[in-house]
């Protein structure tokens, strides 16, 4: 990976995303070895409403960044079927030109059951790409919804894409995700939609004045671009560089990554506890009994949860060894 072998990077991310317990141990050992080579990239998250053109814009932006002398990795998260668990993973096909670049790497991954618009192991995949020499990491989320904000907790800058003629879009995506965005970009600002894009830009700029900025050192700009003509693409990258510079000078970047690492740790604690709870044979009888009582209306869900956790805690206690 350190000498840029793509096959090694692909195998590493496959190992990282595996749910097998032996693979998890190997993945953690690998990440420990790679940790000194991580943390030096520019991490950018991109999200937007369905049909906004995330993949098309990311391809044009990626080509521009490569032309500027950088190496770009795109981690694209695709939605998974709630019935089969499968994903189409078609983002690499939609970024055909960028995928042919020797300085770009595109990795589509299924979201699985994880909420928030990213996959559970996207954070670790970012570290793997950094260790492999990519200095710009773009994370493309599943798509906007009220919960698709987890990407803001693993990147340096969160860019929200919006369409120029999406109706009451500001109300539809709620203010929460608007407040998290470090930049807003109106896409498809060409042809018949050019006028609508300018009106949307002005509307969102006005709306942002009603919200408190996330940082005293940065006010989220509202831009417009066209992935078709290339207009505005250079401005987006210039904004990313300006944001990164301001965050480094103020210390906000270091503080943000530290907080992300802390939140990441507790996310892993929660996920690991749930995984071990499901695998614990000692709580099987308790789970079956409490579920039956909840269904019968004899126990509240809160009481049942407490009973299951008590049984799990009792099963994990180790006998004291007398000295």
N, C-alpha and C positions, 0 to 999 in steps of 0.2 A: 504493500500500500504506500509506503513512504517514497518509493521510487515511481509512483504513478501507475501501477499496474491496475487497469480497470477491472480485470477479472477478479483480482484479489479484493478490490473494493466491493464489487457486486456480491462476492461470497461472504464478505464480512457483514454487509447489511442483511443478507439472508439469514446469517447466523444470529445477528442481533434481533431480528424480527421473529425468530423461532420461539414457540411457547414450550418446547421440551425443557425439562429441568436441567438435563446435562448440557444442553445447548446454552441455557442461561448462564451457567457457571463458566463455560468457555467464553461467552460473549463478555461477561464482566471482566474476566482475565485479560481479554484482548483490549478492552477499553482502558483498563489500568495501564497497559503498555503504551497506548496511544495518547493518553491524557497530556503528556508534555508537549505534544505536537498540535494541540487544539487551542481554540480561543482567539485566533488571530484573523478570523474572517469577518466580513460584513454579512450579517444575517438579516434577510428581508422577508417578511411574511406578506403574502398577497391573497386577498379574499374578495368576494363580490357576489352579487346576486346571480342566479342562473341566467345564462345567456349574455353576460356582460363581456365575455371574450377574454377570460383570464389566460388561457393557454396561448392564444394568439398574441396578446400583449407581452406575455412573459418571453415568448420566442423572440419578438422584435427587441425587447429590452436586453435579453441575453446576448443576442448578436451584437448589439451596441456595446455591451460591457466587454465582450470578448475582443472586439475591435480596439477597445481602449487598453488592451494588454492584460486583462484579468482572466482567471480560470473560474468558470461558473458551474455550480452544481444545482440542479433543480430537483427538489423532492416534492413530487406531486401526489397528493392523497386523494384517492378515488373512493366514492361511497360504496359500501358493501350491502348486499341484499340481506334484509332481515330474515328472509326465509332460508336461503341457501348459504349465505355468508360469502358468496362469490363477488368478484369485482371485474369490471371490463378492463381497467388499467390501460386506457387508450390515450393518455396524455403524451406519451412518447411518439405516437403516430401523428398527433396533431402538431408536434414541434419537429417536423421532419428535417427542416433546414438546420436548426440548432443542434439536433442530434448527430448531424454529420460533422460538426466542428470537433477538432482534436482537443480544444480547450473547454469543452462543455461535457457535462455528464447529466443524464436525465434518469431518474429512478422513480417510477410510479409504485405506490404501495397502497394496499387496501386499508380503509379506516377501521374495519372490523367493528366490534361493539363499542369502541371508544367514542365518547361524545366530545364535542369541541372543535370539530373540523379537521383534526389531525389524527394520525395513528399513534398508538401508545408508544412506539419506539422511534418516533420522528426525532426526538431530542438526541438519542444515541446515534441515529443516522447522520445528523448534523456533525457530530464529533468525528465520525468516520470519514466524512467528506473533507473536513478540515485537515485531518491527519494525512489524507491522500493528496494534499496540496491545493485544494480549491479555496480561493480567497474570497469568493462571493457565493453565498448559499441563499437560494430562493426557495421558500416553502409555499407551495400552492395548496390552499385548503379545499375541502370538499365543496364549500359554498356557504353563503351567508344564511344565518338563522339566528335566533336569539341565543343559541349556545355556541355558535361557531366563533368563539373568541379566544380559545386556548392558544392559538398561534401567537397571540400577543405576549404570551408568557414564555416563549422560547426563541424570539427573534429580537434584534436590536431596533428594527423599525417595522411598523405595521402599516401597510398600504391598502386602503379600501377602494375598490373599483365600483363605479356606479354608471348606469346607463343614462343617456340624455333624455329619454322619453319613457320613463318607467312609471308614470302616474304618481300616486301618492307614496313614493318610494321611501321618503324620509320617515314617515309614520310606520311603513311596513317593516323596516329593519330595526326600529326602535333606537332610542338615543344611546343605549349602552354601548353598542359597537361603534357608533360615531365618536363617542368620547374616548374610546381606546385607540382610534386611528391616529397615526402620526402624519398622514397625508391622505387626501381624497383625490381621486382621479376620475374625471368623467370620460368614458371611452366612446369610441365611434363618432368622434367629432369631425365628420367629413360629410360631403354631399348634402343631401336634404336634411341631415340631422345636425349640421354645423350650427345653425341658429338655436336649435333646442339645447345643444350642448352648452352654449354660452349662457343661455338662460338658467340651465341647471347649475352651472358653475356659480353664477351670481346668487342663486337661491341657497345653495349649500354654504357659501361663504357668509351669507347673512345669518343662516341658522347657527353656524359655529360661534357667532358672536354672543349667542345666548347661553353657551356652555362654558364652563370653566376649563381652561387648558390644563392638560395633564402635567405639564412642566412649565416653570416660570421662564425657562430658557428657550422654549420652542412653541410656536403657534402653528398648528397644522394648516398647511396651505391647501387650497382647492385648485387643481389643475385640470386641463383637458388634453386629450391626445387622440390620435388615430393610428392604430396598429396597421391599417391599410396603407396610409400615405407615409407613415413614420413621423408625422408632425407631433411634437411634444415628448417623444421618447427620450431624447437627449436631456430634456428638462427634468424628467423623472429621475434619471440617474444623477444629475447634478444636485437635485434635492436630497437624494439619499446620501451623497457625499457631504453635503452641507450639514445635514442632520447628524451624521456620524462625527464630523469634526466638532460640532457644538457639544455633543454628548460627551466626547472624550475630554474636551477642555474643562467642562463643568464638573466632571466626575460622575455624571448621571449614568454613563454607560457602565462603569464599574459597579455602581450601586444597583443598576437594573439587572445585570447578570448575576450579582450576588443574591438578590432576592429571587431570581428565577431558579437558581441552584437550590435554595432553601425550599421553595415551593415544589420543585422537582422531587426532592427527597421525600417530602410528606406525601406526594402523589404516589411514589413507589411504595411507601409504607402502607397506604390504603389499599393499593392494588395487591400487594403481597399478602396482606392479612385476609383479603377476600379470597384469594387463590388458595391459601392454606386452609381457610375455613371450609371451602368447598371440598378440598381433598381429605379433610380430617375424618377418618372413619369413626372416631369416638363420638362424634356429634350426630351421626346419621339417625340414631333412634330419637334423639331429642328433637332434631329437625322434623322428622316425620310426625312425632306426637304434637309438637307445637303448631305445625301447619294444619293438622286436623282440627285442633282446637280453635284456630283462627277462622278456618272455613266454617266451622259449626257455630261461630259467634260466642264461644266460651272464653276466649282470651283476646285481648287487644293486640294489634301488631307490635306495639311498643313493648308489652310484657313478653311476647314471644321472642322478640329480638334479644331482650335481656337474658332470657332463659338459654337461648342458643349460644350467646357470647359467654355466659357463665360456664356452660358445659365445655366450650372450647378452651377457656382459660384453665379450668380444672384439669383438662386433658394434657395441657402443655406444661403444667407444673412439674418440676423435677424434685425428687426427694433430696433432702439436705444430707450432706456427707459430714459425719462427725470427724472432727480433727483429732 
